[in-house]
Amino acid sequence: MMVKNLNIFIILLLFTFSCASSSGSKRKENLVVSSSSSGSSTPSKSSSEEDPAKKIAQNIILNINKLPNKRVAVADFTDIEGNETVEGKLLAEQIITYLVQNTNVKVIERKQLNKVLEEQKLTMLGLTESDNAQKVGKILNVDGIVSGTITYLEDSKEINARMIEVNTGIILCAVPVRLRHHKSKMNIARLSPEEREKLEKEFAEREKERKRNPELFRIKAKHHKELAKLRETNPKLYFKVIKTIRIMERLKNERPRVFLLVTESPNSPKINKLKQRAPRRFQKVKELRKMLKFITDNSPAYRQKLLYDRREIMRRLK
């Protein structure tokens, strides 16, 4: 009888253990499924990646008490070379949307800022220089300006935002956000159909360039990274480099033959011939070559980009 009872006890024990094990494995399996469905074990990081505007706005709100009147203007973000993009306009619009939800912050309408910039003949990039920021701040009666850049790297993009106190030119807060993909999730509900089309075109052209010419894309990404670093370490020098790059890019597009002379090697027979036959023209080319050296000293990757552009122009002019 005792043996029979013992056998029943063992069977019941094994059955209980089996059920507990099965239940535990199911719980474990459910946890794994839940983790994989969320896509990340750190939701806060994922959230900031998907919504950079929210992260930037939150940091501005945390530092808004540093401004006496808590009145700010938000400029359209540009790419690292100062060019305006639809994506930059959309990001500024989204930051404003988050800011106006907080009663402590008074935000000037973007159209007002754009109108003043147009009247003062300033660009979004020029707005970040302290003298210009102070001038625009007085006209708009704001004591802070939010601006920033979007930098496209090889497999990601970086957004760098900052809030500048217009009276002193001091940066009150800086917010870096890195997105894993070039085409991040953005709320495009407030865009017009035309702007949506332009935005999609921007993404498509960038992706097309990356696939069509990965070498050039890598060179540009490296150049943009160098510019981003220069902006953080020496903003004044950065603005000078950007202005010089614009001159060089305009020269490349409008006067390609002069561009070829400017990018010739130092001991080129063409340069020596130009010096002998056309001294005035040589002096102009010499000045442009100084500009080129100034850029490449601060962004070595730009030299690689120019060499690539030079090959393309020579092929086109044949």
Secondary structure, DSSP 8 states (H G I E B T S, - for coil): -HHHHHHHHHHHHHHHHHHHHHHHHHHHHHHHHHHHHHS-S-HHHHHHHH-HHHHHHHHHHHHGGGSSS-EEEE---EETTS-B-HHHHHHHHHHHHHHHTSTT-EEE-HHHHHHHHHHTT--HHHHTSHHHHHHHHHHHT-SEEEEEEEEE-SS-EEEEEEEEETTT--EEEEEEEEESSSS-----TTS-HHHHHHHHHHHHHHHHHHHH-HHHHHHHHHHHHHHHHHHHH-HHHHHHHHHHHHHHHHHHHH-HHHHHHHTS-TT-HHHHHHHHH-HHHHHHHHHHHHHHHHHHHH-HHHHHHHHHHHHHHHHHH-
